[in-house]
Amino acid sequence: MSLTTIQFTQEQARDIAEVSPGDVRAWRKAVPYLAAKPGKAARFTFADLVGLAITSELTNRFGARISDIGASVDKLFHELADARPAHLEGIVALIGSASAYLLPIGDFSARQISEPTLIVPCDPIVSQISARMMPSTPSAAQRELPFPPQILKAGR
């Protein structure tokens, strides 16, 4: 892990990825990667946030049971851990019953899929997480100064 990697607390990770504490507790029982991050001292990377959001999509939107896809979600977290945040754009996550892959969207058609697979594009998730991390606020126009700026010289 790089020293420049931003790490998030468990509460920050849940808030940014929009997952409930109950979901994370349940996922820890089925996903060894998450089980290795217990308690309040747990720290999560940006890639982990993407993994949490994808897991939420799989379990909440698609209705997949974590007990059925835990092994593949574990592989997904390991795949994500090896990726830099900038490399997650233009990527799709392919999650099978016991496998997970990250592929550039352009390479997706070249991949032979040998089992039923859920496909989750990472772009919308990365954009949503980035927006939650650094929400853009409308900048107020700066008022005009009542006097012209002047250059000050350092003391002689």
PAFIFI-833482 format. One record per residue (C-alpha): residue in one letter; residue number from 1; x, y, z. Coordinates in steps of 0.001 Angstrom, whole numbers, padded with zeros to 6 digits, always signed. Layout:
// PAFIFI-833482
+------+------+---------+---------+---------+
! resn ! resi !      xx !      yy !      zz !
+------+------+---------+---------+---------+
!    A !  NUM !       X !       Y !       Z !
...
+------+------+---------+---------+---------+
END
This chain:
// PAFIFI-833482
+------+------+---------+---------+---------+
! resn ! resi !      xx !      yy !      zz !
+------+------+---------+---------+---------+
!    M !    1 ! +000000 ! +000000 ! +000000 !
!    S !    2 ! +001289 ! +003401 ! -000958 !
!    L !    3 ! +001722 ! +006169 ! +001581 !
!    T !    4 ! -000366 ! +008404 ! -000660 !
!    T !    5 ! -003363 ! +006061 ! -000524 !
!    I !    6 ! -006295 ! +007729 ! +001182 !
!    Q !    7 ! -007914 ! +005471 ! +003739 !
!    F !    8 ! -011424 ! +005783 ! +005084 !
!    T !    9 ! -012875 ! +004708 ! +008383 !
!    Q !   10 ! -015582 ! +002090 ! +008414 !
!    E !   11 ! -018270 ! +004742 ! +008951 !
!    Q !   12 ! -016916 ! +006934 ! +006140 !
!    A !   13 ! -016733 ! +003928 ! +003808 !
!    R !   14 ! -020344 ! +002964 ! +004538 !
!    D !   15 ! -021556 ! +006542 ! +004079 !
!    I !   16 ! -019691 ! +007122 ! +000819 !
!    A !   17 ! -020576 ! +003705 ! -000650 !
!    E !   18 ! -024139 ! +004047 ! +000695 !
!    V !   19 ! -024278 ! +000698 ! +002455 !
!    S !   20 ! -025830 ! -000061 ! +005810 !
!    P !   21 ! -023948 ! -001314 ! +008878 !
!    G !   22 ! -026132 ! -004453 ! +008753 !
!    D !   23 ! -025116 ! -005166 ! +005169 !
!    V !   24 ! -021415 ! -004883 ! +006003 !
!    R !   25 ! -021860 ! -007178 ! +009036 !
!    A !   26 ! -023567 ! -009794 ! +006860 !
!    W !   27 ! -020986 ! -009469 ! +004089 !
!    R !   28 ! -018116 ! -009986 ! +006550 !
!    K !   29 ! -019445 ! -013478 ! +007286 !
!    A !   30 ! -019218 ! -014492 ! +003612 !
!    V !   31 ! -016334 ! -012388 ! +002261 !
!    P !   32 ! -012898 ! -013093 ! +003789 !
!    Y !   33 ! -011484 ! -009818 ! +002412 !
!    L !   34 ! -014016 ! -007887 ! +004503 !
!    A !   35 ! -013690 ! -010240 ! +007494 !
!    A !   36 ! -010028 ! -009214 ! +007663 !
!    K !   37 ! -011145 ! -005595 ! +008293 !
!    P !   38 ! -013014 ! -005884 ! +011607 !
!    G !   39 ! -013942 ! -003279 ! +014153 !
!    K !   40 ! -013609 ! +000460 ! +014359 !
!    A !   41 ! -009925 ! +000369 ! +013394 !
!    A !   42 ! -010766 ! -000993 ! +009916 !
!    R !   43 ! -009574 ! +001172 ! +007036 !
!    F !   44 ! -010871 ! +001132 ! +003479 !
!    T !   45 ! -009355 ! +002379 ! +000231 !
!    F !   46 ! -011140 ! +003975 ! -002714 !
!    A !   47 ! -011093 ! +000568 ! -004449 !
!    D !   48 ! -012722 ! -000968 ! -001359 !
!    L !   49 ! -015488 ! +001648 ! -001609 !
!    V !   50 ! -016075 ! +000590 ! -005213 !
!    G !   51 ! -016206 ! -003032 ! -004050 !
!    L !   52 ! -018752 ! -002178 ! -001360 !
!    A !   53 ! -020912 ! -000304 ! -003874 !
!    I !   54 ! -020735 ! -003170 ! -006400 !
!    T !   55 ! -021615 ! -005669 ! -003664 !
!    S !   56 ! -024589 ! -003477 ! -002764 !
!    E !   57 ! -025701 ! -003490 ! -006406 !
!    L !   58 ! -025431 ! -007271 ! -006542 !
!    T !   59 ! -027284 ! -007942 ! -003303 !
!    N !   60 ! -029811 ! -005114 ! -003218 !
!    R !   61 ! -030588 ! -004426 ! -006864 !
!    F !   62 ! -030118 ! -007908 ! -008324 !
!    G !   63 ! -031196 ! -009806 ! -005193 !
!    A !   64 ! -028126 ! -012051 ! -005164 !
!    R !   65 ! -027559 ! -013688 ! -001783 !
!    I !   66 ! -024154 ! -012945 ! -000339 !
!    S !   67 ! -023961 ! -016559 ! +000820 !
!    D !   68 ! -024126 ! -017615 ! -002842 !
!    I !   69 ! -021694 ! -015047 ! -004270 !
!    G !   70 ! -019345 ! -014484 ! -001300 !
!    A !   71 ! -016405 ! -016285 ! -002935 !
!    S !   72 ! -016707 ! -014280 ! -006140 !
!    V !   73 ! -017148 ! -011007 ! -004215 !
!    D !   74 ! -013978 ! -011858 ! -002283 !
!    K !   75 ! -012165 ! -012279 ! -005607 !
!    L !   76 ! -013657 ! -008992 ! -006793 !
!    F !   77 ! -012228 ! -007134 ! -003775 !
!    H !   78 ! -008796 ! -008647 ! -004459 !
!    E !   79 ! -009018 ! -007636 ! -008142 !
!    L !   80 ! -010025 ! -004111 ! -007124 !
!    A !   81 ! -007216 ! -003896 ! -004539 !
!    D !   82 ! -004680 ! -004316 ! -007350 !
!    A !   83 ! -006230 ! -001499 ! -009421 !
!    R !   84 ! -005522 ! +002212 ! -009077 !
!    P !   85 ! -008618 ! +004445 ! -008855 !
!    A !   86 ! -007838 ! +006085 ! -012216 !
!    H !   87 ! -007715 ! +002635 ! -013833 !
!    L !   88 ! -011273 ! +001820 ! -012718 !
!    E !   89 ! -012796 ! +004157 ! -015282 !
!    G !   90 ! -013897 ! +002364 ! -018417 !
!    I !   91 ! -013911 ! -000972 ! -016584 !
!    V !   92 ! -016657 ! -003550 ! -016151 !
!    A !   93 ! -016763 ! -006038 ! -013295 !
!    L !   94 ! -017799 ! -009540 ! -014311 !
!    I !   95 ! -019001 ! -011569 ! -011359 !
!    G !   96 ! -019770 ! -015258 ! -011699 !
!    S !   97 ! -020758 ! -017802 ! -009074 !
!    A !   98 ! -017102 ! -018407 ! -008130 !
!    S !   99 ! -015135 ! -015850 ! -010156 !
!    A !  100 ! -014663 ! -012138 ! -010660 !
!    Y !  101 ! -012786 ! -010186 ! -013305 !
!    L !  102 ! -012198 ! -006562 ! -014157 !
!    L !  103 ! -012000 ! -005854 ! -017871 !
!    P !  104 ! -011754 ! -002707 ! -019958 !
!    I !  105 ! -015141 ! -002135 ! -021555 !
!    G !  106 ! -013569 ! -002474 ! -025015 !
!    D !  107 ! -012202 ! -005942 ! -024194 !
!    F !  108 ! -015487 ! -007178 ! -022817 !
!    S !  109 ! -016716 ! -008699 ! -026088 !
!    A !  110 ! -013445 ! -010616 ! -026521 !
!    R !  111 ! -013846 ! -012416 ! -023188 !
!    Q !  112 ! -015267 ! -015925 ! -023275 !
!    I !  113 ! -017927 ! -016159 ! -020568 !
!    S !  114 ! -018348 ! -019748 ! -019460 !
!    E !  115 ! -020909 ! -019339 ! -016666 !
!    P !  116 ! -023849 ! -017116 ! -015786 !
!    T !  117 ! -022299 ! -013741 ! -015044 !
!    L !  118 ! -023428 ! -010451 ! -013584 !
!    I !  119 ! -021873 ! -007454 ! -015319 !
!    V !  120 ! -021517 ! -004166 ! -013475 !
!    P !  121 ! -020007 ! -001106 ! -015193 !
!    C !  122 ! -017630 ! +000676 ! -012813 !
!    D !  123 ! -017926 ! +004160 ! -014371 !
!    P !  124 ! -021228 ! +005144 ! -012732 !
!    I !  125 ! -020095 ! +003783 ! -009375 !
!    V !  126 ! -016724 ! +005548 ! -009525 !
!    S !  127 ! -018490 ! +008806 ! -010494 !
!    Q !  128 ! -021013 ! +008509 ! -007654 !
!    I !  129 ! -018334 ! +007742 ! -005076 !
!    S !  130 ! -016129 ! +010590 ! -006323 !
!    A !  131 ! -019067 ! +012999 ! -006129 !
!    R !  132 ! -019856 ! +011909 ! -002562 !
!    M !  133 ! -016207 ! +012316 ! -001555 !
!    M !  134 ! -015844 ! +015785 ! -003041 !
!    P !  135 ! -019258 ! +017263 ! -003661 !
!    S !  136 ! -019167 ! +020204 ! -005980 !
!    T !  137 ! -020596 ! +023327 ! -004495 !
!    P !  138 ! -021590 ! +026258 ! -006588 !
!    S !  139 ! -018907 ! +028856 ! -006193 !
!    A !  140 ! -020135 ! +032248 ! -005204 !
!    A !  141 ! -018827 ! +035043 ! -007363 !
!    Q !  142 ! -016086 ! +036912 ! -005576 !
!    R !  143 ! -016989 ! +040460 ! -004789 !
!    E !  144 ! -014901 ! +043156 ! -006323 !
!    L !  145 ! -012259 ! +044547 ! -003988 !
!    P !  146 ! -012899 ! +048152 ! -002865 !
!    F !  147 ! -009220 ! +048944 ! -003545 !
!    P !  148 ! -006730 ! +047769 ! -006181 !
!    P !  149 ! -004338 ! +044956 ! -005137 !
!    Q !  150 ! -000747 ! +046094 ! -004520 !
!    I !  151 ! +002536 ! +044203 ! -004545 !
!    L !  152 ! +004367 ! +044368 ! -001241 !
!    K !  153 ! +008126 ! +044014 ! -001096 !
!    A !  154 ! +009840 ! +042020 ! +001617 !
!    G !  155 ! +011652 ! +044035 ! +004288 !
!    R !  156 ! +015115 ! +045288 ! +003345 !
+------+------+---------+---------+---------+
END
